[in-house]
Amino acid sequence: MLPQPERGDIWFADVPGDKRRPVVVLTRNSVLARLTTILVAPVTTRVRDIPTEVPLGPAQGLPRPCVANFDNILPLPKVLLVQHVGRLSTSELQGACQAARFAIQC
């Protein structure tokens, strides 16, 4: 059985209409156990150096430099999470929150 995802975790997921790719879990911990679909930010190797990206890479368990893209936040059924990869640090999670706020202009 896979561990329960937590906010800030990085997982490989089978994203519908896409391929297996890393995603960052965004849903708050207080509801993760009860939800079947959660919010995630997809990770991509296409780095554009814009405010809606958070740099990631080997320090977070990923094979090469990449970014979490907060312009493309998506709902994802938890059953599609297939492998836990790593976790964002506290400062990286703060950067993720800033990127998400920028993406939705909140």
DAPE-V258583 format. One line per field, one symbol per residue. phi: phi as a letter, one per 20 degrees, with the letter a starting at -180 (. if undefined). A space follows every 10 residues. Layout:
phi=???
//
This chain:
phi=.ffffcgnfd cecefgmccf bfcdfdffgf dgfeeeccec dfdceeedld fedcfcrgfd nefbgabede fcgbfbggfe fdbfdabffg ffffffffff fffdld
//
